[in-house]
Amino acid sequence: MKSFLLLMVVGFCSLAFTSQTELNDNDIVKALKAGSAEQLTEYFDSFIDLKLPEKDEIKNMGKNQAGIALKTFFNDNSIKGFDLTSQREMSGTMYIAGKLKNNGKGLNITVMAKKNADSYTIISIRIN
């Protein structure tokens, strides 16, 4: 009986440590599903790499400038939501891939985020 209780305590403790990380990466997906560039920019690192269709990739773009560029892109392309196709984590880096929904065919997006303490910050967004 004692070993069962110990196992239960260890299980609950491990859930407590992972819940914040899971909450954060789910919040990134929720922001994408809402089609909200404003919500997504809350998870930007200080500098990110940003690649938009028919434009050159900009490396180490400041958080504010990247936020403005992404908001403009979302508005110009009538982004309404997101369909998740893949999500994985490897060595403290999370990859999210899917399709942004708009009035047309949709656009592929890949988001890369790195783990900082108990949350993830977005370091790269590629849309094509």
TAJO-V697158 format. One record per backbone hydrogen bond with DSSP energy under -0.5 kcal/mol. CO is the residue of the C=O (numbers start at 1). NH is the residue of the N-H. E is the energy in kcal/mol with one decimal. If there is no record, write none. Layout:
co=[CO	CO]
nh=[NH	NH]
e=[E	E]
This chain:
co=[1	2	3	4	5	6	7	8	9	10	11	12	13	14	15	16	18	19	20	21	22	23	24	25	26	27	28	29	30	31	32	35	36	37	38	39	40	41	43	46	48	49	50	51	52	57	58	61	62	63	64	65	66	67	68	69	70	71	72	73	74	75	81	82	83	86	88	90	92	93	94	95	96	97	97	98	99	100	101	101	107	108	109	110	111	112	112	113	114	116	119	121	122	123	124	125	126]
nh=[5	6	7	8	9	10	11	12	13	14	15	16	17	18	19	20	22	23	24	25	26	27	28	29	30	31	32	33	34	36	35	37	40	41	42	42	43	44	122	63	61	125	58	127	55	59	50	48	66	67	68	69	70	71	72	73	74	75	76	77	79	78	101	84	99	97	95	93	115	90	113	88	111	85	86	109	83	107	80	81	100	128	98	126	96	123	124	94	121	119	116	114	45	49	112	51	110]
e=[-2.2	-2.5	-2.3	-2.1	-2.5	-2.5	-2.3	-2.4	-2.4	-2.3	-1.8	-1.9	-1.8	-1.5	-1.6	-0.6	-2.5	-2.5	-2.3	-2.4	-2.1	-1.8	-1.7	-1.8	-2.7	-2.3	-1.9	-2.8	-2.0	-2.2	-1.2	-0.8	-1.8	-2.3	-0.6	-0.8	-1.8	-1.4	-3.7	-1.8	-2.9	-2.4	-2.7	-2.7	-1.7	-0.6	-2.6	-2.5	-2.8	-2.2	-2.2	-2.3	-2.5	-2.5	-2.4	-2.2	-2.9	-2.4	-2.9	-1.9	-2.2	-1.1	-2.4	-0.5	-2.2	-3.0	-3.0	-1.7	-2.7	-3.0	-2.6	-2.1	-3.1	-2.7	-2.0	-2.5	-2.5	-1.8	-3.3	-1.1	-3.7	-2.4	-2.0	-2.4	-2.6	-2.9	-1.7	-3.2	-2.4	-2.4	-3.5	-2.5	-2.5	-2.2	-2.7	-2.3	-2.4]
